Amino acid sequence: MINADSAQVYANLRIISARPTAEDETRAPHRLYGYRDPAQPCSAADWAADARRAVAEAHEHGRSPVLVGGTGLYLRTLLDGIAPVPEIDPAIRESVRSFSAMHNHAALVREDPAAAARLRASDSSRVARALEVIRSTGRPLGEWQKERSGGIGGEVDLVPLVLLPPREWLHRRCDIRFEEMMSEQGIEEVRSLLAQGLNPMLPAMRAIGVREIGAFLRGELTRAQALEAGRTATRQYAKRQYTWFSRQPPADWPRLTEALDCRGAELALADLHARLSR
């Protein structure tokens, strides 16, 4: 099993990121779970490089690697490659990341109108990325993205399966999910993370649950308010993921629309096993 979830790459966030349990990890080799320091951001390019090595290692041992996760950008980067954007000037990156998403989006409107038009002003990560690219390279990110290299999609026998369970079932799971995050273990994970004094713009610090539980720990929200805020954030993120996976992957990728209870899981596993065996 190779992780393809952007939150599950970070260490010490097992509950917050819904990583497989320690017991689950004994059932099969797991790679790229909890292997990154939260202080060091993991980009799609970073993960793709690590995933290429993990896939190669599995093949060397005669195993079929199974990539699991909901970060579409990670998967697309691994399969299709990534734009060869040069290293960003550290001074430019630090300057851009010191401002709010709204401030950066206003600057992007002036410096790269095409990127500003396709990005939500509240999408701090992507807005900052587009702005630092145009300032550091002199070329819009969109131009760089027309050139891609390093993808393995043409080198492997891909057996994809997109999970799109009923929305009502998914919403219920989202609510249950955040209740589990508000457990003592989940709260302790956030407390320990905040104690490191990390930049709040780091990906690990912006993971769902960190902000809401952090506000609870600081006394800014009651437990009930933090729980409701977390449920809402989880549902909103799930909606964006659902939309991406229903529209972005190729039309010939199979979609499983059953609820992922025991029957749904059995269907998913049976379908995957049958196609891997061909």
N, C-alpha and C positions, 0 to 999 in steps of 0.2 A: 504494500500500500504506500503510495507516494502522495503526500499532502499537496493540495493545490488551493489552499485557503489562506488568504493574506494575513489573517489574525492568528491562525494556528501555528505559524512559523515561530512565534515569539515564546521564549522560555517563561515559565512560572505563571502562565495564564491558562492553565488547563480548563478550569471551570468557566472563566470568562469567554474563552474562545470555543468552548464545546469540543475540545480535543477528545480523541478516543481515550477511554480509561486505561489505566495501567494493565488491567486484566485483558482488555481488548488487544493491547499491543503485544501480549504474549502469544496470541493466536496466529500471528503472521508477522513477518518483518515489516516495520513501519519506518519510513524515511521522511525527512524534512518536517517533522513535528517538533515544536518547541526547541529548535536548534539555533535560534538567533537571539542575540541580546536585544532587549527592548530599546536600549539606547542607540542601536544601530539600525536605521531604517532599511527595510528590504524592498527593493524596487522589483518591478516585473522582470527586468533584465537580470538582476541578481538571482531571483528565484529560478528563472528559466535556465540559467547556467548550471545551477545546482541540480535542477530536475533532469537536465540532459545527462549529467554524470550519474544520477541515481537510476535512470532508465538504462543506461549503458551497463551499469553494474548488475542490474537484474538480468539483462540479456546474457551477460557473461556467465551467470550462474544458472542459465537455462530456465529462468522464471519469466512469467508474463507480468510486467508491471501494471498495476491498476492505479490510475490517478483519480483522486477523489477530492472534490472541493467546489466551492461556488464562486471563485474569483475568475470571472471570464477573461479579464485582461491577462492574467497569468497564463491561462491555457492558450489564449490566442497568440501570446508572445512565444510560447514554447513551440507551437505548431507552425505558425506563419513567419516567425522571426520578428526582429525588432528594427526600428529605424536606427541607422548608424549615427546617432547624435553624438558629437564630441563631448568630452568631459566638460561640465559646466564650471565656469570660474567660481571658486569658493566664495569670493567676496560678493559676487552677484547673487549667488544662492542665499547667502546669509542676509543680504539686504532685502531680497524679495520675501523671504520667509519671516522677516521681522514685521511685516505689515499684515493687515487683515485681508480676508478673501475679498471683501467688498472694495477695499482700496486697490488691491491688485487687479480686480476685474475692470475697474475704471481705467487703470493704466493700460490694460490689455485692449480695451476698446480703441485706444489711440494707437497702440503699437502693433497689434495684430487683430484687426477687426474680425477676420474670418474665425479665428479661435474664440474670440469673445462672443460671437454670435452662436456658436455651437455649445458653449459651456455655461452651466448655471453659475450665477454669481456666487452662490453659496458653496460651490465645489472647490474648497480651498486648495486641495492637493493638485488637481488638474489645472486650475487657474495659475497657481504658482509655477507649475512645470512649464506651461506654455509661455509665461512671461520670462522666466529665466532662460529659456531656449532662445527666444528672439533677441534678448539682450546679450547673451553670451556668444551666439553664433552669427547673428545678423540675418538669419533665415527663419521664417515661421515654422513652427512645429509641423504644420500640415504638409509643408514641402518635404521635410525630412521623412515623414511617415509614408510617403510614396515609394521610398526605398527601404526594402526590408531584407534582412539577412539572418542566418543562423537558425531558421526554423527546421524542425525535424518531421513535419507533417508528411513530406514526400519520401521519408526514409523508413517509416514504420507502417505496420499493418494496424490501422486504427479501428477499434471497435467501440464507438461512442454510444452513450445512453444518457439522455437528458431527462431528469426527474421533474415533472410538472404536476404535482399532486393537486387535488381540489383546493381552491383558495380557502374555503371555510376550515378545512382540516389543517391547512398550513397556518392560518391565523390562530387556531387553538394551540398548535405546537409552539408558536411564537410566544404566546402568553405563558405557557408552561415553562418554556425555555428561560424567560427572564426571572421567573420565580426561583428557578434553580440557581441562577446567577446571584440572586440576593441571599443565598445561603451563607452560613458563617465562613465556609471555605472561599466562596466567591468574594465576599467582602474583604477577607484577609488578603486575597490576591491583589485587590485594588489598593488596599492600605499599603502593602509592601511596595507596589509599583510607584505610588505617589511619594513614598518616603525617599525615593531616589532623586527627586527634584528634577525630573527630565523636562525637556522642552515640550510644552503641551501640543505642539504641532507635529510631533513624531507620530507615525502611524499607530504604534502600540498605545499611545495616550489617547488616540481618537477612536479606539475600538469601542463598539457598543457595550455599554455597561460601565466603562471606566469613568466617563463624565457623570453619569447618573448616580452611580454608587459613590463617586468622589464627592458630589454635592451633598449626598446624605451624610457622609463622614464629616464634612465640614459644617453640618447643621443648616445648610441652605435649603434642604428639602427634607420633609418627613419621610419615613420609610414608605408610606402609602404613595406619596407624591413621586418618589424615586422609582417605585415599582411601576406606576402608571407611565411615567416618562420613558422608562426602559422598554415597556411593552410597545409603546407607540413607535419608538425608534427602531425596534426590532421588526415590527410590521412594515414600516416604511422601507427599511433596507431589503426585507424579503420581497416586497413589491417590485423594487428596482431589479433585484436579481431575477425574479420571475419573468419580468418583461424582457430583460436581456437574453435569457436563455430560451425564451419562446420565439425570439425574432432573429438573434444574431447567428447562432450556429447554422450550418447548411441545412436545407430543407430535408435532405435524405437522412439526417441523423435521427434515429428512433426517439420518440418521446413517450415516456411512461406517465400516464395520467391517473393511475390508481392511487388511492390513499396509501401511504407507506406504513400501514399496520403490518401484521404478520403476513397477510396474504399479499400485500403490495411488495413487501420485501422479498417474498418467495418468488414472485413474478419477475422482479428486477434481477435477482440472482440467477434464476433459471434462464432468462433471456440472455444475460451476459455470458453465462457458462456455455450456452449453446453456440453463441457466435464466436467465442474464443476457441471452441473445439473444432470449428470448421477448417 
